[in-house]
Amino acid sequence: MIDLYYWPTPNGWKATICLEEMGLDYRVNLIDIGAGDQFKPEFLKIAPNNRMPAIIDPDGPDGAAIAIFESGAILQYLARKTGKFGGPTERDRIAVDQWLMWQMGGLGPMAGQAHHFLKYAPNMDPPNDLPYARDRYRAETARLYGVLDRQLTNHEFVAGDFYSIADMSIWGWASLWEGQQQTLDDKPNMARWLETVSARPAVIAGRAVAAEKRGDFKGNKAAQDALFKRG
């Protein structure tokens, strides 16, 4: 059984959705990011960048246990381990890797900053309502969703006509488009894709893991201090 270190966020959902899609047994270890669990020494041994998700697979390469941090690395590892959702051909695998990296280096960070400056910063103590930052990250997130919508014009899924870990990685952030102050009115392909992926049983199950723990941390200074801790 794989040990999953998790909190119900878009990055955490990548791992639960992937594990559900692949039918792998896993045990959830909650990392309460609002309480600062991500900075505990025992977790840092698994994830030195103090970010979840992370996993420990007792049946890793050569039968030895392995700890893996970074959501994209987890998805790639599980795709290789199971032979599922990584792409059926080498060209397809390259496409999957491209769009996985696009999410890791582009959509995730930009949408995350949009959430921060649109939702959290104005409610901090003291408030940090920064028009330039709000406009910058909202606009960049919109640009990225435009890229996604164009890619989906002639493809059922992100990397082609097959569902993959690239879709799993993108879905969580894209599903929160309203909180990023985006619109789907001019993105019909993205809207269609969101509806298709959201209806998958494994996506529903993965999204539901510890859903009752999810909060926006508004007005919770202690949680904000833990979330936005420097150093």
C-alpha positions as CSV (number, residue, x, y, z in Angstrom):
1,M,0.0,0.0,0.0
2,I,1.3,3.4,-1.0
3,D,1.5,6.1,1.8
4,L,0.2,9.4,0.5
5,Y,1.0,12.7,2.3
6,Y,-1.9,15.0,1.3
7,W,-4.1,17.9,1.8
8,P,-7.2,18.7,-0.4
9,T,-5.7,21.3,-2.8
10,P,-5.3,21.2,-6.6
11,N,-1.8,19.8,-6.1
12,G,-3.0,17.2,-3.7
13,W,-5.9,16.2,-6.0
14,K,-3.4,15.2,-8.7
15,A,-2.1,12.4,-6.6
16,T,-5.5,11.1,-5.3
17,I,-7.0,11.2,-8.8
18,C,-4.0,9.4,-10.2
19,L,-4.1,6.7,-7.5
20,E,-7.8,6.3,-8.0
21,E,-7.5,6.1,-11.8
22,M,-4.8,3.5,-11.6
23,G,-6.6,1.4,-9.0
24,L,-3.7,1.5,-6.6
25,D,-4.2,1.0,-2.8
26,Y,-3.1,3.9,-0.8
27,R,-3.3,5.2,2.8
28,V,-3.9,8.9,3.4
29,N,-1.7,10.8,5.8
30,L,-3.1,14.3,6.2
31,I,-0.6,17.2,6.1
32,D,-2.5,20.1,7.5
33,I,-0.9,23.0,5.7
34,G,-2.8,25.5,7.7
35,A,-1.3,24.1,10.9
36,G,2.2,24.0,9.6
37,D,2.5,20.2,9.3
38,Q,4.6,20.7,6.1
39,F,7.4,22.0,8.2
40,K,7.7,19.1,10.6
41,P,11.1,17.3,10.5
42,E,9.5,13.9,9.8
43,F,7.7,15.3,6.7
44,L,10.8,17.2,5.5
45,K,12.6,13.9,5.3
46,I,10.1,12.8,2.6
47,A,9.5,16.2,1.0
48,P,12.5,18.6,1.6
49,N,10.7,21.4,-0.2
50,N,8.0,21.4,2.5
51,R,5.2,20.9,-0.1
52,M,2.7,18.2,-0.4
53,P,1.8,15.8,-2.0
54,A,4.4,13.2,-1.4
55,I,4.3,9.4,-1.5
56,I,6.2,6.5,-0.1
57,D,6.0,3.4,-2.2
58,P,7.2,0.3,-0.3
59,D,7.4,-1.5,-3.6
60,G,9.7,0.9,-5.5
61,P,12.4,0.2,-8.0
62,D,14.1,-3.2,-7.4
63,G,11.5,-3.9,-4.7
64,A,12.9,-1.3,-2.3
65,A,10.9,1.5,-0.8
66,I,11.1,4.9,-2.3
67,A,9.9,8.4,-1.2
68,I,8.9,10.8,-4.0
69,F,8.0,14.5,-3.7
70,E,6.7,17.0,-6.4
71,S,3.3,16.1,-7.9
72,G,4.6,15.9,-11.5
73,A,7.3,13.4,-10.5
74,I,4.7,11.4,-8.6
75,L,2.4,11.2,-11.6
76,Q,5.3,10.2,-14.0
77,Y,6.5,7.6,-11.6
78,L,3.1,6.0,-11.2
79,A,2.5,6.1,-14.9
80,R,5.8,4.2,-15.5
81,K,5.1,1.8,-12.6
82,T,1.7,0.8,-13.9
83,G,2.1,1.4,-17.6
84,K,-1.1,3.5,-17.5
85,F,-2.0,7.0,-18.6
86,G,1.5,8.0,-19.7
87,G,0.7,7.7,-23.4
88,P,0.4,4.7,-25.7
89,T,3.4,5.6,-28.0
90,E,6.7,7.4,-27.6
91,R,5.3,10.4,-29.5
92,D,2.3,10.4,-27.2
93,R,4.5,10.2,-24.1
94,I,6.4,13.2,-25.3
95,A,3.1,15.1,-25.7
96,V,2.1,14.1,-22.2
97,D,5.4,15.2,-20.7
98,Q,5.1,18.6,-22.5
99,W,1.7,19.3,-21.1
100,L,2.6,18.0,-17.7
101,M,5.6,20.4,-17.7
102,W,3.3,23.2,-18.9
103,Q,1.1,22.7,-15.9
104,M,4.0,22.4,-13.4
105,G,5.9,25.4,-14.7
106,G,3.0,27.6,-16.0
107,L,-0.6,27.0,-15.0
108,G,0.0,25.8,-11.5
109,P,2.2,28.7,-10.4
110,M,0.3,31.4,-12.2
111,A,-3.2,30.2,-11.1
112,G,-1.8,29.8,-7.6
113,Q,-0.5,33.4,-7.6
114,A,-3.9,34.5,-9.0
115,H,-5.6,32.8,-6.0
116,H,-3.1,34.4,-3.6
117,F,-3.5,38.0,-4.8
118,L,-7.2,37.8,-5.6
119,K,-8.4,35.9,-2.5
120,Y,-5.8,35.8,0.3
121,A,-3.7,38.9,0.1
122,P,-6.6,41.4,0.5
123,N,-7.7,39.5,3.6
124,M,-4.4,39.3,5.3
125,D,-3.5,41.3,8.4
126,P,-2.6,43.9,7.4
127,P,-4.5,43.7,4.0
128,N,-2.4,43.6,0.9
129,D,-4.7,44.6,-2.0
130,L,-2.2,45.0,-4.9
131,P,-3.9,46.0,-8.2
132,Y,-0.8,45.3,-10.3
133,A,-0.3,41.8,-8.9
134,R,-4.0,41.0,-9.2
135,D,-4.1,42.2,-12.9
136,R,-0.8,40.5,-13.7
137,Y,-1.7,37.0,-12.5
138,R,-5.3,37.1,-13.6
139,A,-4.2,38.1,-17.1
140,E,-1.5,35.4,-17.3
141,T,-3.9,32.7,-16.1
142,A,-6.3,33.8,-18.8
143,R,-3.6,33.6,-21.4
144,L,-2.7,30.1,-20.3
145,Y,-6.4,29.0,-20.5
146,G,-6.5,30.4,-24.0
147,V,-3.5,28.1,-24.8
148,L,-5.4,25.2,-23.3
149,D,-8.6,25.9,-25.2
150,R,-6.8,26.1,-28.5
151,Q,-5.0,22.8,-27.8
152,L,-8.4,21.2,-27.1
153,T,-9.9,22.4,-30.4
154,N,-8.9,19.2,-32.2
155,H,-8.2,16.9,-29.3
156,E,-10.5,15.2,-26.9
157,F,-7.9,15.4,-24.2
158,V,-4.9,17.6,-23.5
159,A,-2.1,15.5,-25.1
160,G,-4.3,13.9,-27.8
161,D,-7.3,11.7,-28.1
162,F,-6.4,9.7,-24.9
163,Y,-6.7,10.6,-21.2
164,S,-3.4,10.9,-19.4
165,I,-1.6,12.2,-16.3
166,A,-1.4,15.5,-18.1
167,D,-5.2,15.9,-17.8
168,M,-5.0,14.8,-14.2
169,S,-2.4,17.5,-13.4
170,I,-4.3,20.3,-15.1
171,W,-7.8,19.5,-14.0
172,G,-7.6,20.6,-10.4
173,W,-6.4,24.1,-11.1
174,A,-8.6,24.5,-14.2
175,S,-11.7,23.4,-12.2
176,L,-11.2,26.5,-9.9
177,W,-11.4,29.0,-12.8
178,E,-14.1,31.0,-11.1
179,G,-11.9,31.7,-8.1
180,Q,-9.3,32.9,-10.5
181,Q,-11.8,35.4,-11.9
182,Q,-11.8,33.7,-15.3
183,T,-14.5,33.1,-17.9
184,L,-15.3,30.1,-20.1
185,D,-17.6,32.0,-22.4
186,D,-14.8,32.3,-25.0
187,K,-13.3,28.9,-24.2
188,P,-15.8,26.3,-25.3
189,N,-13.2,23.5,-25.7
190,M,-11.9,24.0,-22.2
191,A,-15.5,24.0,-20.9
192,R,-16.2,20.7,-22.7
193,W,-13.0,19.1,-21.4
194,L,-13.8,20.2,-17.8
195,E,-17.2,18.6,-18.0
196,T,-15.8,15.4,-19.4
197,V,-13.0,15.0,-16.9
198,S,-15.1,16.1,-13.9
199,A,-17.6,13.3,-14.7
200,R,-15.0,10.5,-14.4
201,P,-15.6,8.3,-11.3
202,A,-11.9,8.4,-10.3
203,V,-11.8,12.2,-10.5
204,I,-14.9,12.4,-8.3
205,A,-13.4,10.0,-5.8
206,G,-10.0,11.7,-5.8
207,R,-11.5,15.1,-5.3
208,A,-13.6,13.8,-2.4
209,V,-10.7,12.7,-0.3
210,A,-10.8,14.7,2.9
211,A,-12.9,17.3,1.1
212,E,-14.4,18.3,4.5
213,K,-11.0,19.6,5.5
214,R,-10.8,22.1,2.6
215,G,-11.0,25.8,3.6
216,D,-10.0,29.2,2.2
217,F,-8.1,30.3,5.4
218,K,-9.6,33.8,5.2
219,G,-9.4,35.6,8.5
220,N,-7.2,32.8,10.0
221,K,-4.0,34.6,10.7
222,A,-2.3,31.6,12.2
223,A,-3.0,29.5,9.1
224,Q,-1.9,32.3,6.8
225,D,1.4,32.6,8.7
226,A,1.9,28.8,8.2
227,L,0.9,28.9,4.5
228,F,3.0,31.9,3.6
229,K,5.9,31.4,5.9
230,R,9.2,32.6,4.5
231,G,12.4,30.7,4.5
